[in-house]
Amino acid sequence: MEQKANLQIFMEYTILSVLGSLGVSCYILADTFFISLGCGANGLTALNLAVPLYNFIHGTGLMIGMGAATKFSIVQSQRQKKEGNAVYTHALLLALVFSLFFMGIGIWASYPLASWLGADAQTLDMTNTYLYWLLLFAPAFILNDLFLCFVRNDGSPQLSMIAMVIGSLSNVVLDYVFIFPLDMGIFGAILATGLSPLISIGILSRHWLQKKNTFHFERMPIRPALLKQTLVLGFPSLVTQLSGGIVMIVFNLLILGLAGNIGVAAYGITANIAFVVVAIFTGIAQGIQPLVSRFYGAGALAESKKILKYALVTTLGCSLVLYGVIAGFAPWITAVFNSEHHQSLQHISEAGLRIYFCSIPFAGVNIVLSLFFTSIEKTVPSYLLSLCRGLVLILPMAFLLARCLGMAGIWLTALVTEFLTALLAFFLYRQIKGKNERKKPYFCVKI
């Protein structure tokens, strides 16, 4: 890749990454829509109770994929082909280990897990069905995330995007076919979701069949240090997804006490719209990662500076548009998922959409800066941001605000958390910037 960053390069990688990331986020959104039509409010509640496990699986795939791909981009820019193969081989090993772990949970513990997540007599069977098959499909999700990251970092962002989009569209089509003509209920929804990453992997195989890949699996001794480095670099991506699942679990339990199953169903609408919004920002961040890592590895520091600036400006612009659409169309968005026309569900969800998504600008900046720090191997700031927005701040805020303000407090939690995390993000950024200005030729960014 020519060592020069410009708006065209940024747009190519970012647009393709955003489209692909949106495709992955639509897995669960499609389930939400079709389950709401085919299974009603109880089905929507069951889905929302089970979906945190998708966050854990997807987060694991991104941890391995983003961590290994970041290292791969850096060593590739330094012409270390054998080391690139080692990174890929160890990433496959990690994918295998975690896949077996999730499948074991599905086989032996899905039913008690469904009960622990809050499912009652009305929703327990549907929640267990979704959980069981979701966990059995874990290898497909994890490998899909891994291959998507490597293909994108290996100079084929177009193929990566195509695979994600077609995988997502196939999920939408299969959801409809399995739930309605075949009357398979919630099992049909998870079957469609589980088959989608397999379709995506099939499309990605073209990268190997056409021999465009510069990385290969090699038999070699296991290097614990390389496994650790992959996990360390990818850990912020895991925390972002893992914390999202933990937050959903906590929010579900709090909302069950405040507004019952209807409240959880309303939160499910907001949470699944949030999947799509976060996917846009994640797409921007993942889109700049190959560019920033390669420029950083090659010492082209001024070019990385441009990429970050483009990403932050794009993020803020998208935030304003997204909030305008969500707030303006809140009644219509809720009605799409409210097939039984529950008035309380309509009221709770409309209020939630308008309040919850005030956090969009701050969330976008936090996601971009967190992955930017990872891309230049500044893992500690990235950890701090991911942990604060995902666990350290949001959980206490949820309990405090729910106790003081009820459901309004639940919706405000995201705004308060993301705003405080954004303040921390700019403080950490200024600290790194100051150190780099005093210690040349380290990384320096002015925005």
Long-range contacts (C-beta under 8 A, 24 or more apart in sequence): 1-155, 1-294, 3-295, 3-298, 3-300, 3-303, 4-300, 4-303, 5-291, 5-295, 5-300, 5-303, 5-304, 5-306, 5-307, 6-306, 7-310, 9-291, 10-287, 10-288, 10-291, 10-306, 10-307, 10-310, 10-311, 12-157, 13-152, 13-157, 13-287, 13-288, 13-290, 13-291, 14-283, 14-284, 14-287, 14-288, 14-310, 14-311, 14-314, 15-287, 16-152, 16-157, 16-158, 16-160, 16-161, 16-287, 17-152, 17-157, 17-160, 17-161, 17-283, 17-284, 17-286, 17-287, 18-279, 18-280, 18-283, 18-284, 18-287, 19-161, 19-164, 19-165, 19-283, 20-148, 20-152, 20-160, 20-161, 20-163, 20-164, 20-165, 20-283, 21-164, 21-279, 21-280, 21-282, 21-283, 21-286, 22-165, 22-168, 22-276, 22-279, 22-280, 22-283, 23-161, 23-164, 23-165, 23-166, 23-167, 23-168, 23-169, 24-58, 24-164, 24-167, 24-168, 24-279, 25-275, 25-276, 25-278, 25-279, 26-168, 26-171, 26-172, 26-276, 27-54, 27-168, 27-171, 27-193, 27-196, 28-54, 28-193, 28-272, 28-275, 29-272, 29-273, 29-275, 29-276, 30-168, 30-171, 30-172, 30-175, 30-192, 30-193, 31-171, 31-175, 31-189, 31-190, 31-192, 31-193, 32-268, 32-269, 32-272, 32-337, 33-175, 33-336, 33-337, 34-175, 34-176, 34-179, 34-180, 34-189, 35-179, 35-186, 35-189, 36-336, 36-337, 36-338, 36-339, 37-179, 37-339, 38-179, 38-180, 38-185, 38-189, 39-126, 39-185, 39-186, 40-339, 40-340, 41-261, 41-262, 41-265, 41-340, 41-342, 41-345, 42-122, 42-123, 42-126, 42-261, 43-126, 43-185, 43-186, 44-265, 44-268, 44-269, 44-337, 45-122, 45-123, 45-261, 45-264, 45-265, 45-268, 46-119, 46-123, 46-126, 46-127, 46-130, 46-186, 47-126, 47-130, 47-186, 47-189, 47-268, 48-248, 48-252, 48-264, 48-265, 48-267, 48-268, 48-271, 48-272, 49-114, 49-117, 49-118, 49-119, 49-123, 49-127, 49-252, 49-264, 50-114, 50-117, 50-127, 50-130, 50-131, 50-134, 51-245, 51-248, 51-268, 51-271, 51-272, 52-117, 52-244, 52-245, 52-246, 52-248, 52-249, 53-113, 53-131, 53-134, 53-135, 53-245, 54-134, 54-141, 54-245, 55-241, 55-242, 55-244, 55-245, 55-248, 56-102, 56-241, 56-242, 56-245, 57-102, 57-134, 57-135, 57-138, 57-141, 57-142, 58-141, 58-145, 58-241, 59-237, 59-238, 59-239, 59-240, 59-241, 59-242, 59-244, 59-245, 60-98, 60-102, 60-142, 60-238, 60-241, 61-95, 61-141, 61-142, 61-143, 61-144, 61-145, 61-146, 62-145, 62-149, 62-234, 62-237, 62-238, 62-240, 62-241, 63-231, 63-234, 63-235, 63-237, 63-238, 64-91, 64-94, 64-95, 64-98, 64-142, 64-145, 64-146, 64-230, 64-231, 64-234, 65-91, 65-145, 65-146, 65-147, 65-148, 65-149, 65-150, 65-234, 65-237, 66-149, 66-233, 66-234, 66-237, 66-286, 66-289, 66-371, 66-374, 67-91, 67-229, 67-230, 67-231, 67-232, 67-233, 67-234, 67-235, 67-237, 68-94, 68-146, 68-149, 68-150, 68-230, 68-233, 68-234, 69-149, 69-150, 69-152, 69-153, 69-289, 69-290, 70-153, 70-233, 70-234, 70-289, 70-293, 70-374, 70-375, 70-377, 71-229, 71-230, 71-233, 72-150, 72-153, 72-154, 72-215, 73-153, 73-289, 73-290, 73-293, 73-294, 73-297, 74-293, 74-294, 74-296, 74-297, 74-377, 75-297, 76-153, 76-154, 76-214, 76-294, 76-297, 77-293, 77-294, 77-297, 77-298, 78-297, 78-298, 81-214, 84-214, 84-215, 85-215, 85-216, 85-217, 85-218, 86-218, 86-220, 86-223, 86-226, 87-215, 87-226, 87-230, 88-150, 88-215, 88-216, 88-217, 89-217, 89-218, 89-219, 89-220, 90-222, 90-223, 90-226, 90-227, 90-230, 91-146, 91-150, 91-230, 92-146, 92-217, 93-222, 93-227, 94-227, 94-230, 94-231, 95-139, 95-142, 95-143, 95-146, 98-138, 98-142, 99-138, 99-139, 99-142, 99-143, 102-135, 102-138, 102-142, 103-135, 103-136, 103-138, 103-139, 105-135, 106-131, 106-132, 106-133, 106-134, 106-135, 106-136, 106-138, 107-135, 107-136, 110-135, 117-249, 117-252, 118-249, 118-252, 118-253, 118-256, 118-264, 120-261, 122-261, 123-261, 126-185, 126-186, 129-186, 129-187, 129-190, 130-186, 130-187, 130-189, 130-190, 133-187, 133-190, 133-191, 133-194, 134-190, 134-193, 134-194, 136-194, 137-190, 137-193, 137-194, 137-197, 140-194, 140-197, 140-198, 140-201, 141-197, 143-197, 143-201, 144-197, 144-198, 144-200, 144-201, 144-204, 147-201, 147-204, 148-200, 148-204, 149-286, 150-213, 150-215, 151-204, 151-207, 151-213, 152-286, 152-290, 153-289, 153-290, 153-293, 154-207, 154-212, 154-213, 154-214, 154-215, 155-212, 155-214, 156-207, 156-212, 157-287, 157-290, 159-203, 159-204, 159-206, 159-207, 160-204, 162-203, 163-200, 163-201, 163-203, 163-204, 164-200, 166-199, 166-200, 166-203, 167-196, 167-197, 167-199, 167-200, 167-203, 168-196, 170-195, 170-196, 170-199, 171-195, 171-196, 232-379, 233-374, 233-377, 233-379, 234-374, 235-379, 235-383, 235-386, 236-370, 236-371, 236-373, 236-374, 236-379, 236-382, 236-383, 236-385, 236-386, 237-371, 237-374, 239-383, 239-386, 239-387, 239-390, 239-391, 240-282, 240-367, 240-370, 240-386, 240-389, 240-390, 242-390, 243-386, 243-387, 243-389, 243-390, 243-391, 243-394, 244-278, 244-390, 246-390, 246-391, 246-395, 247-390, 247-394, 247-395, 247-398, 250-395, 250-398, 251-398, 251-410, 251-413, 254-398, 254-399, 254-402, 254-410, 255-407, 255-410, 258-402, 258-406, 258-407, 258-410, 259-344, 259-348, 259-407, 262-342, 262-344, 262-345, 262-348, 263-348, 263-407, 265-342, 265-345, 266-334, 266-345, 266-348, 266-349, 266-352, 267-352, 267-410, 268-337, 269-333, 269-334, 269-337, 269-349, 269-352, 269-353, 270-349, 270-352, 270-353, 270-356, 270-411, 273-326, 273-333, 273-353, 273-357, 274-356, 274-357, 274-414, 277-322, 277-326, 277-357, 277-360, 277-363, 278-363, 278-367, 280-318, 280-322, 280-364, 281-315, 281-318, 281-363, 281-364, 281-367, 281-368, 282-367, 282-371, 284-311, 284-314, 284-315, 284-318, 284-364, 284-367, 284-368, 285-311, 285-367, 285-368, 285-370, 285-371, 285-372, 286-371, 287-311, 288-368, 288-371, 288-372, 288-375, 289-371, 289-374, 289-375, 292-372, 292-375, 292-376, 293-375, 293-376, 296-375, 296-376, 296-377, 296-443, 299-441, 301-441, 301-443, 301-444, 304-376, 304-443, 304-445, 305-444, 305-445, 305-446, 308-368, 308-372, 308-445, 308-447, 309-445, 309-447, 311-368, 311-372, 312-365, 312-368, 312-369, 312-447, 315-361, 315-364, 315-365, 315-367, 315-368, 316-361, 316-364, 316-365, 318-364, 319-360, 319-361, 319-364, 320-361, 322-357, 322-360, 323-357, 323-358, 323-360, 323-361, 326-353, 326-354, 326-357, 327-353, 327-354, 327-357, 330-354, 348-407, 351-407, 351-408, 351-411, 352-407, 352-410, 352-411, 355-408, 355-411, 355-412, 355-415, 356-411, 356-414, 356-415, 358-415, 359-414, 359-415, 359-417, 359-418, 359-419, 362-415, 362-418, 362-419, 362-421, 362-422, 363-389, 363-414, 363-418, 365-422, 365-425, 366-418, 366-421, 366-422, 366-425, 369-425, 369-428, 369-429, 370-425, 373-428, 373-432, 376-443, 378-432, 381-428, 381-429, 381-432, 384-424, 384-428, 385-421, 385-424, 385-425, 385-428, 388-417, 388-420, 388-421, 388-424, 389-417, 389-418, 389-421, 393-417, 393-420, 393-421
